[in-house]
Amino acid sequence: MPVRLLDIRETPLDVAEVVSALGSNSAGGLNIFVGMVRDHDHGRGVTGLGYSAHPTALGKLAEVAERIADRHGVDVAAVHRIGDLAIGDIAVIVATTAAHRGAAFDATRDLIDTLKSEVPIWKHQRFADGAEEWVGLP
């Protein structure tokens, strides 16, 4: 089962849950990317943000995960948070396991980049100067 964990949720994300989902005696490498809410973007102070997902987002995430698993021959996990997040909160965790580390590194980067470009999840940033910005809208 190459896709081990997929979810889009309003509750906090847990790296240990992702690691546990990918546990395997055949994996020689596990690679994880954890995306966190930072306090700046393009030289502007960020005070917080919110993520919204289209109703089709989980299905699209499943398509992306299966494609990456097949392309790289890895097992995958991906969870994304929605709702209001504070600075320092975990927004997304993607991870892969493979027999060798190179495949896991390559697949994890492909997974996060493809998720960000294809899965309809949008970020609403709030800036320190009172301005707001939507990121990722079609």
N, CA, C and O atoms as a GROMACS GRO file, in nm:
protein
  552
    1MET      N    1   0.085  -0.119   0.000
    1MET     CA    2   0.000   0.000   0.000
    1MET      C    3   0.089   0.124   0.000
    1MET      O    4   0.132   0.168   0.107
    2PRO      N    5   0.117   0.181  -0.115
    2PRO     CA    6   0.211   0.293  -0.121
    2PRO      C    7   0.161   0.423  -0.057
    2PRO      O    8   0.242   0.500  -0.007
    3VAL      N    9   0.030   0.448  -0.056
    3VAL     CA   10  -0.022   0.568   0.009
    3VAL      C   11  -0.069   0.526   0.148
    3VAL      O   12  -0.168   0.455   0.162
    4ARG      N   13   0.003   0.570   0.250
    4ARG     CA   14  -0.020   0.523   0.386
    4ARG      C   15  -0.106   0.615   0.472
    4ARG      O   16  -0.178   0.568   0.561
    5LEU      N   17  -0.101   0.744   0.446
    5LEU     CA   18  -0.177   0.841   0.527
    5LEU      C   19  -0.201   0.965   0.442
    5LEU      O   20  -0.108   1.023   0.385
    6LEU      N   21  -0.327   1.004   0.434
    6LEU     CA   22  -0.366   1.129   0.367
    6LEU      C   23  -0.475   1.193   0.448
    6LEU      O   24  -0.569   1.126   0.492
    7ASP      N   25  -0.464   1.324   0.468
    7ASP     CA   26  -0.571   1.392   0.538
    7ASP      C   27  -0.557   1.543   0.519
    7ASP      O   28  -0.448   1.595   0.497
    8ILE      N   29  -0.669   1.611   0.529
    8ILE     CA   30  -0.678   1.756   0.538
    8ILE      C   31  -0.765   1.781   0.658
    8ILE      O   32  -0.881   1.740   0.661
    9ARG      N   33  -0.710   1.848   0.760
    9ARG     CA   34  -0.782   1.859   0.888
    9ARG      C   35  -0.762   1.993   0.956
    9ARG      O   36  -0.666   2.066   0.928
   10GLU      N   37  -0.854   2.024   1.046
   10GLU     CA   38  -0.847   2.148   1.123
   10GLU      C   39  -0.767   2.133   1.252
   10GLU      O   40  -0.734   2.233   1.316
   11THR      N   41  -0.736   2.012   1.289
   11THR     CA   42  -0.663   1.988   1.415
   11THR      C   43  -0.512   1.990   1.391
   11THR      O   44  -0.467   1.967   1.278
   12PRO      N   45  -0.434   2.016   1.495
   12PRO     CA   46  -0.288   2.021   1.480
   12PRO      C   47  -0.231   1.892   1.421
   12PRO      O   48  -0.282   1.782   1.444
   13LEU      N   49  -0.124   1.909   1.344
   13LEU     CA   50  -0.057   1.797   1.278
   13LEU      C   51   0.055   1.744   1.367
   13LEU      O   52   0.113   1.817   1.446
   14ASP      N   53   0.085   1.615   1.351
   14ASP     CA   54   0.181   1.546   1.438
   14ASP      C   55   0.280   1.467   1.352
   14ASP      O   56   0.241   1.374   1.281
   15VAL      N   57   0.407   1.505   1.360
   15VAL     CA   58   0.511   1.436   1.284
   15VAL      C   59   0.516   1.288   1.322
   15VAL      O   60   0.536   1.203   1.236
   16ALA      N   61   0.499   1.256   1.450
   16ALA     CA   62   0.505   1.117   1.495
   16ALA      C   63   0.397   1.031   1.428
   16ALA      O   64   0.421   0.914   1.398
   17GLU      N   65   0.279   1.088   1.403
   17GLU     CA   66   0.173   1.015   1.334
   17GLU      C   67   0.218   0.978   1.193
   17GLU      O   68   0.193   0.866   1.148
   18VAL      N   69   0.282   1.070   1.125
   18VAL     CA   70   0.328   1.046   0.988
   18VAL      C   71   0.438   0.941   0.988
   18VAL      O   72   0.435   0.850   0.905
   19VAL      N   73   0.534   0.952   1.078
   19VAL     CA   74   0.642   0.854   1.086
   19VAL      C   75   0.584   0.715   1.114
   19VAL      O   76   0.626   0.617   1.052
   20SER      N   77   0.491   0.706   1.205
   20SER     CA   78   0.429   0.578   1.240
   20SER      C   79   0.356   0.517   1.120
   20SER      O   80   0.362   0.396   1.098
   21ALA      N   81   0.287   0.601   1.043
   21ALA     CA   82   0.212   0.552   0.927
   21ALA      C   83   0.304   0.492   0.820
   21ALA      O   84   0.264   0.405   0.744
   22LEU      N   85   0.428   0.541   0.815
   22LEU     CA   86   0.522   0.497   0.712
   22LEU      C   87   0.617   0.387   0.760
   22LEU      O   88   0.705   0.346   0.685
   23GLY      N   89   0.600   0.341   0.882
   23GLY     CA   90   0.688   0.237   0.935
   23GLY      C   91   0.693   0.115   0.845
   23GLY      O   92   0.589   0.064   0.802
   24SER      N   93   0.815   0.067   0.816
   24SER     CA   94   0.832  -0.048   0.728
   24SER      C   95   0.971  -0.107   0.747
   24SER      O   96   1.069  -0.034   0.760
   25ASN      N   97   0.978  -0.238   0.749
   25ASN     CA   98   1.108  -0.304   0.760
   25ASN      C   99   1.186  -0.301   0.629
   25ASN      O  100   1.306  -0.327   0.628
   26SER      N  101   1.119  -0.269   0.518
   26SER     CA  102   1.187  -0.267   0.389
   26SER      C  103   1.241  -0.129   0.354
   26SER      O  104   1.314  -0.114   0.255
   27ALA      N  105   1.208  -0.028   0.433
   27ALA     CA  106   1.252   0.109   0.404
   27ALA      C  107   1.389   0.135   0.464
   27ALA      O  108   1.410   0.113   0.584
   28GLY      N  109   1.481   0.181   0.382
   28GLY     CA  110   1.612   0.221   0.430
   28GLY      C  111   1.622   0.370   0.453
   28GLY      O  112   1.717   0.418   0.514
   29GLY      N  113   1.522   0.445   0.402
   29GLY     CA  114   1.523   0.589   0.420
   29GLY      C  115   1.382   0.643   0.435
   29GLY      O  116   1.291   0.603   0.363
   30LEU      N  117   1.367   0.732   0.530
   30LEU     CA  118   1.241   0.805   0.550
   30LEU      C  119   1.276   0.952   0.544
   30LEU      O  120   1.363   0.998   0.619
   31ASN      N  121   1.210   1.026   0.457
   31ASN     CA  122   1.236   1.168   0.441
   31ASN      C  123   1.108   1.244   0.470
   31ASN      O  124   1.001   1.208   0.421
   32ILE      N  125   1.120   1.350   0.551
   32ILE     CA  126   1.004   1.428   0.593
   32ILE      C  127   1.027   1.575   0.563
   32ILE      O  128   1.136   1.629   0.585
   33PHE      N  129   0.923   1.640   0.511
   33PHE     CA  130   0.921   1.785   0.500
   33PHE      C  131   0.809   1.835   0.589
   33PHE      O  132   0.695   1.789   0.580
   34VAL      N  133   0.841   1.930   0.676
   34VAL     CA  134   0.743   1.993   0.764
   34VAL      C  135   0.737   2.140   0.729
   34VAL      O  136   0.836   2.212   0.745
   35GLY      N  137   0.621   2.186   0.681
   35GLY     CA  138   0.602   2.328   0.650
   35GLY      C  139   0.537   2.398   0.768
   35GLY      O  140   0.434   2.353   0.819
   36MET      N  141   0.597   2.508   0.812
   36MET     CA  142   0.549   2.580   0.929
   36MET      C  143   0.513   2.723   0.892
   36MET      O  144   0.561   2.776   0.792
   37VAL      N  145   0.428   2.784   0.972
   37VAL     CA  146   0.389   2.923   0.951
   37VAL      C  147   0.503   3.012   1.000
   37VAL      O  148   0.542   3.008   1.117
   38ARG      N  149   0.556   3.093   0.909
   38ARG     CA  150   0.666   3.183   0.944
   38ARG      C  151   0.613   3.324   0.970
   38ARG      O  152   0.499   3.356   0.935
   39ASP      N  153   0.697   3.407   1.032
   39ASP     CA  154   0.654   3.541   1.070
   39ASP      C  155   0.682   3.647   0.964
   39ASP      O  156   0.672   3.767   0.992
   40HIS      N  157   0.717   3.605   0.843
   40HIS     CA  158   0.745   3.700   0.737
   40HIS      C  159   0.719   3.636   0.601
   40HIS      O  160   0.719   3.513   0.588
   41ASP      N  161   0.699   3.719   0.501
   41ASP     CA  162   0.686   3.673   0.363
   41ASP      C  163   0.722   3.789   0.271
   41ASP      O  164   0.659   3.894   0.276
   42HIS      N  165   0.822   3.769   0.190
   42HIS     CA  166   0.869   3.870   0.095
   42HIS      C  167   0.896   4.004   0.164
   42HIS      O  168   0.855   4.109   0.115
   43GLY      N  169   0.965   3.999   0.278
   43GLY     CA  170   1.004   4.120   0.349
   43GLY      C  171   0.896   4.187   0.432
   43GLY      O  172   0.918   4.295   0.486
   44ARG      N  173   0.779   4.124   0.442
   44ARG     CA  174   0.669   4.181   0.520
   44ARG      C  175   0.643   4.093   0.642
   44ARG      O  176   0.653   3.970   0.634
   45GLY      N  177   0.610   4.155   0.753
   45GLY     CA  178   0.576   4.082   0.873
   45GLY      C  179   0.441   4.013   0.860
   45GLY      O  180   0.344   4.074   0.816
   46VAL      N  181   0.434   3.886   0.899
   46VAL     CA  182   0.310   3.808   0.897
   46VAL      C  183   0.266   3.785   1.041
   46VAL      O  184   0.347   3.744   1.125
   47THR      N  185   0.139   3.811   1.069
   47THR     CA  186   0.088   3.791   1.205
   47THR      C  187   0.009   3.661   1.220
   47THR      O  188  -0.015   3.616   1.332
   48GLY      N  189  -0.030   3.602   1.110
   48GLY     CA  190  -0.105   3.477   1.113
   48GLY      C  191  -0.162   3.448   0.977
   48GLY      O  192  -0.151   3.529   0.885
   49LEU      N  193  -0.223   3.332   0.964
   49LEU     CA  194  -0.284   3.298   0.836
   49LEU      C  195  -0.389   3.191   0.854
   49LEU      O  196  -0.400   3.128   0.960
   50GLY      N  197  -0.464   3.173   0.750
   50GLY     CA  198  -0.564   3.068   0.747
   50GLY      C  199  -0.554   2.992   0.617
   50GLY      O  200  -0.518   3.049   0.514
   51TYR      N  201  -0.586   2.865   0.620
   51TYR     CA  202  -0.591   2.783   0.500
   51TYR      C  203  -0.735   2.739   0.477
   51TYR      O  204  -0.806   2.702   0.570
   52SER      N  205  -0.776   2.744   0.351
   52SER     CA  206  -0.907   2.694   0.309
   52SER      C  207  -0.885   2.589   0.201
   52SER      O  208  -0.792   2.599   0.122
   53ALA      N  209  -0.972   2.489   0.200
   53ALA     CA  210  -0.960   2.383   0.100
   53ALA      C  211  -1.092   2.370   0.024
   53ALA      O  212  -1.200   2.379   0.082
   54HIS      N  213  -1.081   2.348  -0.105
   54HIS     CA  214  -1.197   2.318  -0.188
   54HIS      C  215  -1.248   2.180  -0.150
   54HIS      O  216  -1.169   2.096  -0.106
   55PRO      N  217  -1.378   2.152  -0.164
   55PRO     CA  218  -1.431   2.019  -0.129
   55PRO      C  219  -1.364   1.903  -0.202
   55PRO      O  220  -1.368   1.789  -0.155
   56THR      N  221  -1.302   1.930  -0.316
   56THR     CA  222  -1.234   1.824  -0.392
   56THR      C  223  -1.088   1.806  -0.352
   56THR      O  224  -1.019   1.721  -0.409
   57ALA      N  225  -1.040   1.884  -0.256
   57ALA     CA  226  -0.897   1.885  -0.224
   57ALA      C  227  -0.844   1.748  -0.179
   57ALA      O  228  -0.736   1.708  -0.220
   58LEU      N  229  -0.918   1.677  -0.096
   58LEU     CA  230  -0.869   1.548  -0.048
   58LEU      C  231  -0.858   1.448  -0.163
   58LEU      O  232  -0.761   1.372  -0.169
   59GLY      N  233  -0.954   1.447  -0.252
   59GLY     CA  234  -0.946   1.360  -0.369
   59GLY      C  235  -0.828   1.394  -0.458
   59GLY      O  236  -0.760   1.305  -0.509
   60LYS      N  237  -0.804   1.523  -0.476
   60LYS     CA  238  -0.689   1.565  -0.557
   60LYS      C  239  -0.558   1.529  -0.487
   60LYS      O  240  -0.462   1.489  -0.553
   61LEU      N  241  -0.554   1.543  -0.355
   61LEU     CA  242  -0.435   1.503  -0.280
   61LEU      C  243  -0.408   1.354  -0.298
   61LEU      O  244  -0.293   1.314  -0.311
   62ALA      N  245  -0.513   1.273  -0.298
   62ALA     CA  246  -0.497   1.129  -0.319
   62ALA      C  247  -0.439   1.100  -0.458
   62ALA      O  248  -0.351   1.016  -0.472
   63GLU      N  249  -0.489   1.171  -0.560
   63GLU     CA  250  -0.435   1.153  -0.695
   63GLU      C  251  -0.287   1.187  -0.700
   63GLU      O  252  -0.208   1.113  -0.758
   64VAL      N  253  -0.251   1.299  -0.640
   64VAL     CA  254  -0.111   1.343  -0.639
   64VAL      C  255  -0.025   1.240  -0.566
   64VAL      O  256   0.081   1.203  -0.615
   65ALA      N  257  -0.069   1.196  -0.450
   65ALA     CA  258   0.009   1.100  -0.370
   65ALA      C  259   0.031   0.970  -0.446
   65ALA      O  260   0.142   0.915  -0.446
   66GLU      N  261  -0.073   0.920  -0.511
   66GLU     CA  262  -0.060   0.795  -0.587
   66GLU      C  263   0.036   0.813  -0.704
   66GLU      O  264   0.117   0.725  -0.733
   67ARG      N  265   0.028   0.926  -0.770
   67ARG     CA  266   0.117   0.953  -0.884
   67ARG      C  267   0.264   0.959  -0.839
   67ARG      O  268   0.351   0.902  -0.905
   68ILE      N  269   0.290   1.027  -0.728
   68ILE     CA  270   0.427   1.039  -0.677
   68ILE      C  271   0.478   0.902  -0.631
   68ILE      O  272   0.593   0.866  -0.657
   69ALA      N  273   0.392   0.826  -0.562
   69ALA     CA  274   0.432   0.691  -0.517
   69ALA      C  275   0.471   0.605  -0.636
   69ALA      O  276   0.573   0.536  -0.633
   70ASP      N  277   0.390   0.608  -0.740
   70ASP     CA  278   0.418   0.529  -0.861
   70ASP      C  279   0.543   0.578  -0.932
   70ASP      O  280   0.627   0.498  -0.973
   71ARG      N  281   0.556   0.708  -0.946
   71ARG     CA  282   0.669   0.767  -1.020
   71ARG      C  283   0.802   0.732  -0.955
   71ARG      O  284   0.900   0.705  -1.024
   72HIS      N  285   0.806   0.734  -0.821
   72HIS     CA  286   0.933   0.716  -0.750
   72HIS      C  287   0.948   0.578  -0.685
   72HIS      O  288   1.056   0.545  -0.635
   73GLY      N  289   0.842   0.497  -0.685
   73GLY     CA  290   0.849   0.367  -0.620
   73GLY      C  291   0.867   0.377  -0.469
   73GLY      O  292   0.948   0.305  -0.410
   74VAL      N  293   0.790   0.467  -0.407
   74VAL     CA  294   0.800   0.494  -0.264
   74VAL      C  295   0.663   0.481  -0.198
   74VAL      O  296   0.560   0.475  -0.266
   75ASP      N  297   0.663   0.477  -0.066
   75ASP     CA  298   0.541   0.492   0.012
   75ASP      C  299   0.532   0.638   0.054
   75ASP      O  300   0.634   0.703   0.078
   76VAL      N  301   0.410   0.690   0.064
   76VAL     CA  302   0.393   0.832   0.092
   76VAL      C  303   0.289   0.856   0.201
   76VAL      O  304   0.202   0.774   0.227
   77ALA      N  305   0.304   0.972   0.264
   77ALA     CA  306   0.206   1.025   0.359
   77ALA      C  307   0.201   1.175   0.340
   77ALA      O  308   0.304   1.238   0.316
   78ALA      N  309   0.082   1.234   0.351
   78ALA     CA  310   0.068   1.378   0.338
   78ALA      C  311  -0.053   1.423   0.420
   78ALA      O  312  -0.162   1.369   0.406
   79VAL      N  313  -0.032   1.521   0.506
   79VAL     CA  314  -0.140   1.582   0.583
   79VAL      C  315  -0.126   1.733   0.575
   79VAL      O  316  -0.016   1.787   0.584
   80HIS      N  317  -0.240   1.800   0.558
   80HIS     CA  318  -0.238   1.947   0.548
   80HIS      C  319  -0.341   2.002   0.645
   80HIS      O  320  -0.450   1.946   0.660
   81ARG      N  321  -0.306   2.109   0.708
   81ARG     CA  322  -0.395   2.173   0.803
   81ARG      C  323  -0.477   2.281   0.733
   81ARG      O  324  -0.429   2.346   0.641
   82ILE      N  325  -0.600   2.298   0.777
   82ILE     CA  326  -0.684   2.410   0.733
   82ILE      C  327  -0.734   2.483   0.856
   82ILE      O  328  -0.723   2.434   0.968
   83GLY      N  329  -0.789   2.600   0.834
   83GLY     CA  330  -0.835   2.683   0.945
   83GLY      C  331  -0.731   2.788   0.978
   83GLY      O  332  -0.634   2.806   0.905
   84ASP      N  333  -0.751   2.857   1.091
   84ASP     CA  334  -0.658   2.961   1.133
   84ASP      C  335  -0.538   2.900   1.203
   84ASP      O  336  -0.552   2.815   1.291
   85LEU      N  337  -0.419   2.945   1.164
   85LEU     CA  338  -0.294   2.898   1.223
   85LEU      C  339  -0.216   3.017   1.275
   85LEU      O  340  -0.227   3.128   1.224
   86ALA      N  341  -0.136   2.992   1.377
   86ALA     CA  342  -0.051   3.095   1.436
   86ALA      C  343   0.093   3.076   1.389
   86ALA      O  344   0.129   2.971   1.336
   87ILE      N  345   0.172   3.178   1.408
   87ILE     CA  346   0.314   3.169   1.376
   87ILE      C  347   0.372   3.048   1.451
   87ILE      O  348   0.349   3.031   1.571
   88GLY      N  349   0.448   2.966   1.378
   88GLY     CA  350   0.511   2.848   1.438
   88GLY      C  351   0.430   2.721   1.424
   88GLY      O  352   0.484   2.612   1.443
   89ASP      N  353   0.301   2.730   1.392
   89ASP     CA  354   0.219   2.610   1.374
   89ASP      C  355   0.265   2.532   1.251
   89ASP      O  356   0.317   2.589   1.156
   90ILE      N  357   0.245   2.401   1.256
   90ILE     CA  358   0.273   2.317   1.140
   90ILE      C  359   0.154   2.324   1.045
   90ILE      O  360   0.040   2.301   1.086
   91ALA      N  361   0.182   2.357   0.919
   91ALA     CA  362   0.077   2.371   0.818
   91ALA      C  363   0.066   2.247   0.732
   91ALA      O  364  -0.044   2.212   0.688
   92VAL      N  365   0.177   2.178   0.706
   92VAL     CA  366   0.177   2.062   0.617
   92VAL      C  367   0.293   1.969   0.654
   92VAL      O  368   0.401   2.014   0.690
   93ILE      N  369   0.266   1.840   0.643
   93ILE     CA  370   0.372   1.740   0.658
   93ILE      C  371   0.359   1.644   0.541
   93ILE      O  372   0.252   1.587   0.518
   94VAL      N  373   0.467   1.626   0.467
   94VAL     CA  374   0.472   1.522   0.364
   94VAL      C  375   0.595   1.438   0.392
   94VAL      O  376   0.698   1.489   0.437
   95ALA      N  377   0.584   1.309   0.364
   95ALA     CA  378   0.696   1.219   0.390
   95ALA      C  379   0.690   1.101   0.294
   95ALA      O  380   0.584   1.064   0.244
   96THR      N  381   0.806   1.043   0.270
   96THR     CA  382   0.817   0.925   0.188
   96THR      C  383   0.916   0.828   0.249
   96THR      O  384   1.008   0.867   0.320
   97THR      N  385   0.896   0.700   0.220
   97THR     CA  386   0.995   0.599   0.255
   97THR      C  387   1.031   0.523   0.129
   97THR      O  388   0.949   0.502   0.040
   98ALA      N  389   1.157   0.482   0.125
   98ALA     CA  390   1.209   0.408   0.011
   98ALA      C  391   1.322   0.318   0.058
   98ALA      O  392   1.373   0.334   0.169
   99ALA      N  393   1.360   0.225  -0.026
   99ALA     CA  394   1.471   0.136   0.007
   99ALA      C  395   1.600   0.216   0.026
   99ALA      O  396   1.685   0.180   0.107
  100HIS      N  397   1.614   0.325  -0.050
  100HIS     CA  398   1.736   0.406  -0.045
  100HIS      C  399   1.702   0.554  -0.029
  100HIS      O  400   1.598   0.599  -0.076
  101ARG      N  401   1.789   0.628   0.036
  101ARG     CA  402   1.761   0.767   0.071
  101ARG      C  403   1.740   0.858  -0.049
  101ARG      O  404   1.657   0.948  -0.044
  102GLY      N  405   1.813   0.836  -0.157
  102GLY     CA  406   1.801   0.923  -0.273
  102GLY      C  407   1.659   0.928  -0.326
  102GLY      O  408   1.607   1.036  -0.356
  103ALA      N  409   1.597   0.813  -0.338
  103ALA     CA  410   1.458   0.808  -0.387
  103ALA      C  411   1.365   0.879  -0.290
  103ALA      O  412   1.272   0.948  -0.332
  104ALA      N  413   1.389   0.863  -0.160
  104ALA     CA  414   1.303   0.929  -0.061
  104ALA      C  415   1.318   1.081  -0.068
  104ALA      O  416   1.218   1.153  -0.063
  105PHE      N  417   1.442   1.131  -0.080
  105PHE     CA  418   1.462   1.276  -0.092
  105PHE      C  419   1.392   1.330  -0.216
  105PHE      O  420   1.319   1.429  -0.208
  106ASP      N  421   1.415   1.266  -0.331
  106ASP     CA  422   1.356   1.313  -0.456
  106ASP      C  423   1.204   1.309  -0.451
  106ASP      O  424   1.138   1.404  -0.495
  107ALA      N  425   1.148   1.202  -0.399
  107ALA     CA  426   1.003   1.187  -0.395
  107ALA      C  427   0.938   1.288  -0.301
  107ALA      O  428   0.831   1.340  -0.331
  108THR      N  429   1.002   1.317  -0.188
  108THR     CA  430   0.944   1.412  -0.093
  108THR      C  431   0.938   1.551  -0.154
  108THR      O  432   0.838   1.622  -0.140
  109ARG      N  433   1.045   1.590  -0.221
  109ARG     CA  434   1.042   1.722  -0.286
  109ARG      C  435   0.935   1.727  -0.395
  109ARG      O  436   0.862   1.825  -0.406
  110ASP      N  437   0.926   1.621  -0.474
  110ASP     CA  438   0.824   1.614  -0.578
  110ASP      C  439   0.684   1.620  -0.517
  110ASP      O  440   0.596   1.687  -0.570
  111LEU      N  441   0.664   1.551  -0.405
  111LEU     CA  442   0.534   1.547  -0.339
  111LEU      C  443   0.492   1.686  -0.290
  111LEU      O  444   0.380   1.729  -0.317
  112ILE      N  445   0.580   1.757  -0.218
  112ILE     CA  446   0.540   1.888  -0.166
  112ILE      C  447   0.521   1.988  -0.280
  112ILE      O  448   0.428   2.068  -0.277
  113ASP      N  449   0.609   1.985  -0.380
  113ASP     CA  450   0.596   2.079  -0.491
  113ASP      C  451   0.468   2.054  -0.570
  113ASP      O  452   0.400   2.149  -0.610
  114THR      N  453   0.434   1.928  -0.593
  114THR     CA  454   0.314   1.895  -0.669
  114THR      C  455   0.189   1.926  -0.588
  114THR      O  456   0.091   1.977  -0.642
  115LEU      N  457   0.192   1.895  -0.459
  115LEU     CA  458   0.080   1.929  -0.370
  115LEU      C  459   0.052   2.079  -0.378
  115LEU      O  460  -0.062   2.120  -0.399
  116LYS      N  461   0.155   2.160  -0.363
  116LYS     CA  462   0.137   2.305  -0.362
  116LYS      C  463   0.085   2.357  -0.496
  116LYS      O  464   0.011   2.456  -0.499
  117SER      N  465   0.122   2.293  -0.606
  117SER     CA  466   0.080   2.345  -0.736
  117SER      C  467  -0.054   2.289  -0.784
  117SER      O  468  -0.119   2.352  -0.868
  118GLU      N  469  -0.098   2.173  -0.733
  118GLU     CA  470  -0.217   2.109  -0.788
  118GLU      C  471  -0.334   2.090  -0.692
  118GLU      O  472  -0.449   2.082  -0.737
  119VAL      N  473  -0.309   2.084  -0.564
  119VAL     CA  474  -0.418   2.058  -0.468
  119VAL      C  475  -0.482   2.192  -0.431
  119VAL      O  476  -0.412   2.284  -0.390
  120PRO      N  477  -0.614   2.204  -0.444
  120PRO     CA  478  -0.681   2.333  -0.420
  120PRO      C  479  -0.695   2.366  -0.270
  120PRO      O  480  -0.801   2.353  -0.209
  121ILE      N  481  -0.582   2.410  -0.216
  121ILE     CA  482  -0.575   2.460  -0.078
  121ILE      C  483  -0.516   2.600  -0.089
  121ILE      O  484  -0.411   2.619  -0.151
  122TRP      N  485  -0.583   2.698  -0.028
  122TRP     CA  486  -0.543   2.837  -0.044
  122TRP      C  487  -0.508   2.899   0.090
  122TRP      O  488  -0.570   2.871   0.192
  123LYS      N  489  -0.407   2.984   0.086
  123LYS     CA  490  -0.356   3.050   0.208
  123LYS      C  491  -0.401   3.196   0.210
  123LYS      O  492  -0.389   3.268   0.112
  124HIS      N  493  -0.454   3.237   0.324
  124HIS     CA  494  -0.496   3.376   0.348
  124HIS      C  495  -0.402   3.434   0.454
  124HIS      O  496  -0.417   3.405   0.572
  125GLN      N  497  -0.306   3.516   0.410
  125GLN     CA  498  -0.208   3.573   0.503
  125GLN      C  499  -0.256   3.707   0.557
  125GLN      O  500  -0.317   3.787   0.487
  126ARG      N  501  -0.224   3.729   0.685
  126ARG     CA  502  -0.250   3.857   0.749
  126ARG      C  503  -0.115   3.919   0.785
  126ARG      O  504  -0.031   3.856   0.850
  127PHE      N  505  -0.095   4.043   0.741
  127PHE     CA  506   0.034   4.109   0.760
  127PHE      C  507   0.030   4.207   0.878
  127PHE      O  508  -0.077   4.253   0.920
  128ALA      N  509   0.148   4.237   0.929
  128ALA     CA  510   0.161   4.326   1.044
  128ALA      C  511   0.108   4.466   1.014
  128ALA      O  512   0.064   4.536   1.106
  129ASP      N  513   0.111   4.508   0.888
  129ASP     CA  514   0.063   4.642   0.853
  129ASP      C  515  -0.088   4.648   0.832
  129ASP      O  516  -0.142   4.752   0.793
  130GLY      N  517  -0.159   4.535   0.857
  130GLY     CA  518  -0.304   4.529   0.842
  130GLY      C  519  -0.351   4.480   0.708
  130GLY      O  520  -0.470   4.453   0.690
  131ALA      N  521  -0.262   4.467   0.612
  131ALA     CA  522  -0.298   4.416   0.479
  131ALA      C  523  -0.320   4.264   0.486
  131ALA      O  524  -0.276   4.196   0.578
  132GLU      N  525  -0.390   4.215   0.384
  132GLU     CA  526  -0.417   4.071   0.372
  132GLU      C  527  -0.388   4.029   0.230
  132GLU      O  528  -0.390   4.111   0.138
  133GLU      N  529  -0.360   3.899   0.212
  133GLU     CA  530  -0.330   3.846   0.079
  133GLU      C  531  -0.373   3.700   0.070
  133GLU      O  532  -0.348   3.621   0.161
  134TRP      N  533  -0.436   3.664  -0.040
  134TRP     CA  534  -0.468   3.525  -0.070
  134TRP      C  535  -0.358   3.470  -0.160
  134TRP      O  536  -0.318   3.536  -0.257
  135VAL      N  537  -0.310   3.351  -0.130
  135VAL     CA  538  -0.204   3.287  -0.207
  135VAL      C  539  -0.255   3.154  -0.261
  135VAL      O  540  -0.316   3.076  -0.188
  136GLY      N  541  -0.229   3.128  -0.389
  136GLY     CA  542  -0.263   3.000  -0.447
  136GLY      C  543  -0.400   2.993  -0.511
  136GLY      O  544  -0.444   2.885  -0.551
  137LEU      N  545  -0.469   3.105  -0.520
  137LEU     CA  546  -0.601   3.103  -0.584
  137LEU      C  547  -0.584   3.079  -0.734
  137LEU      O  548  -0.486   3.122  -0.794
  138PRO      N  549  -0.681   3.010  -0.795
  138PRO     CA  550  -0.670   2.985  -0.939
  138PRO      C  551  -0.686   3.113  -1.020
  138PRO      O  552  -0.680   3.109  -1.143
   0.00000   0.00000   0.00000
